[in-house]
Amino acid sequence: MNHFFLRCYARLEAVDPRGQKSREDRVDLASMRAFIEECSQKALEVSLHYKNLSNLERARLLDILLWASELFLILRAPRVIPEEPSVFSEVHDAKRAARRRS
């Protein structure tokens, strides 16, 4: 289970445009969408099929689902990325980093 969490978090972080100052390499949107879709699907399957999940594991699955859905919406939106991160995104990023460390 930890391997799944680590892989999802690493890939989500890699494709999230909000955490990158400038993106010089071209992004394959089709593969990004496919990964986000697969990540969401697998997190949902795990949450529905595994009955003995800890609260931490449930929280991580929910976090992965929410992060993937945010990225999916960003991919559908016009290419406008704010210059400075909002207070909400800074707090959310700090909470996400704390969860990964625990």
C-alpha positions in Angstrom: 0.0 0.0 0.0 2.8 2.4 0.8 4.4 1.8 -2.6 1.1 2.9 -4.2 0.9 6.0 -2.1 4.6 7.0 -2.8 4.2 6.4 -6.6 1.0 8.4 -6.8 2.3 11.3 -4.7 5.5 11.4 -6.8 3.8 11.4 -10.1 1.1 13.8 -9.1 3.8 16.2 -7.8 5.7 15.8 -11.1 2.7 16.7 -13.3 1.2 19.4 -11.1 2.0 22.7 -12.9 1.3 24.8 -9.7 4.6 23.6 -8.1 6.8 24.5 -11.0 8.2 28.0 -11.7 8.5 27.5 -15.4 7.9 24.6 -17.6 10.3 24.4 -20.5 9.7 20.8 -21.6 6.6 20.0 -23.6 3.9 18.2 -21.7 2.0 15.3 -23.2 -1.5 16.2 -22.1 -2.9 12.8 -23.2 -0.5 10.9 -21.1 -1.1 13.3 -18.1 -4.8 12.8 -18.4 -4.4 9.0 -18.7 -2.2 9.0 -15.5 -4.6 11.2 -13.6 -7.5 9.0 -14.6 -5.7 5.8 -13.7 -4.5 7.2 -10.4 -8.1 8.2 -9.5 -9.5 4.9 -10.5 -6.9 2.9 -8.6 -7.4 5.0 -5.4 -11.1 4.5 -5.7 -10.7 0.7 -6.2 -8.4 0.4 -3.2 -10.8 2.4 -1.0 -13.8 0.2 -2.0 -12.1 -3.2 -1.9 -9.9 -3.0 1.2 -12.0 -3.1 4.3 -9.2 -2.9 7.0 -7.8 0.5 6.0 -6.4 2.7 8.8 -7.6 6.3 9.1 -4.3 7.5 7.7 -4.6 5.2 4.6 -8.2 6.5 4.1 -7.0 10.1 4.4 -4.2 9.5 1.9 -6.6 7.9 -0.6 -8.9 10.8 -0.3 -6.0 13.2 -0.7 -4.9 11.4 -3.9 -8.5 11.6 -5.3 -8.8 15.3 -4.5 -5.4 16.2 -5.9 -6.1 14.2 -9.1 -9.5 15.9 -9.5 -7.8 19.3 -9.1 -5.3 18.5 -11.8 -8.0 17.2 -14.1 -9.8 20.6 -13.7 -6.6 22.5 -14.3 -6.0 20.6 -17.5 -9.4 21.6 -18.7 -9.0 25.2 -17.8 -7.3 27.9 -19.9 -3.5 28.0 -19.4 -3.5 30.7 -16.7 -1.3 29.9 -13.7 -1.2 32.5 -10.9 2.1 34.3 -10.3 1.9 33.8 -6.5 0.3 30.8 -4.8 -2.8 31.5 -2.8 -2.9 31.1 0.9 -5.1 28.1 0.5 -2.7 26.3 -1.8 0.2 27.0 0.6 -1.7 25.6 3.5 -2.8 22.6 1.4 0.7 21.9 0.2 2.0 22.0 3.8 -0.6 19.6 5.0 0.1 17.3 2.1 3.8 17.3 2.8 3.2 16.6 6.5 1.0 13.6 5.6 3.6 12.1 3.3 6.2 12.3 6.0 4.0 10.4 8.5 
